[in-house]
């Protein structure tokens, strides 16, 4: 930062029910989430993590970040958030830091603006709040304390692929190292989400697990970007195909040939109910 320039810090928006308010409580949860977990062998460059509150999906998200932190000490951690419709341009955050319970997470504001200049992305308004990025940031701060953050939102279209390609090209031009995280939940089932083609009860849960979510997971593991997008439109099995596509694209650029599923369950397994959501943790 130049002398005399005021540092812009994006404040926490999500209330404590999404993730803890203190460093002590965040550390307690993260240690429990990864206790006894050993990531599969390999140098993992990208991942897909769910973005519900930590009570529901903190475990798989933390384990994705732990896998990415194994054998990696990146200059940049890129988080692709979602919840953008197909016609929306990508959104990029341009602050200098983001508030977390572990302290401010340093962002690369200059690089973020360069990304915007080379793509159709627009800056996130100061009042913009969304769980898909913020819910991951205490994990990023914990597992990558020295890394700078690039945070963006990828739309539900194949423009998420071109956005990721340009971003990776810019990272490579600057000879920086990076890891990439796509933030996405899977099927949102039940009355709360106006989607219940298989009725209610355990039969509906099994259909989500073994048919609807499996279809999306299989395409994500195979790095089939168009398949992920088509699934999201036809089967309604993810709220955020864009981040999945962007993360897979970055993995492909780094010569990944496929993904590895490290965890899957639904919110029904945590708190049974007629409405529930699927969560998958994937690394590349």
Secondary structure, DSSP 8 states (H G I E B T S, - for coil): --TT----EE---S-TTTS-SSHHHHHHHHHHHHTT----SS---EEEE--S-HHHHHHHHHHHHHHHHTT---SEEEEEEEEE-TTS--EE---SEE--TTS-EEB-HHHHHHHHHHSS-EE--TT---HHHHHHHHHHHHH-TT-EEEEEEEESSTHHHHHHHHHHHHHHHTT--EEEEEE--B-EEBGGGTB-TT-SSHHHHHHIIIIIHHHHHHHHHTT-HHHHHHHHHHT--BS-HHHHHHHHHHHHHTT----EEEEEEEHHHHS--SSEEEEEEEE-
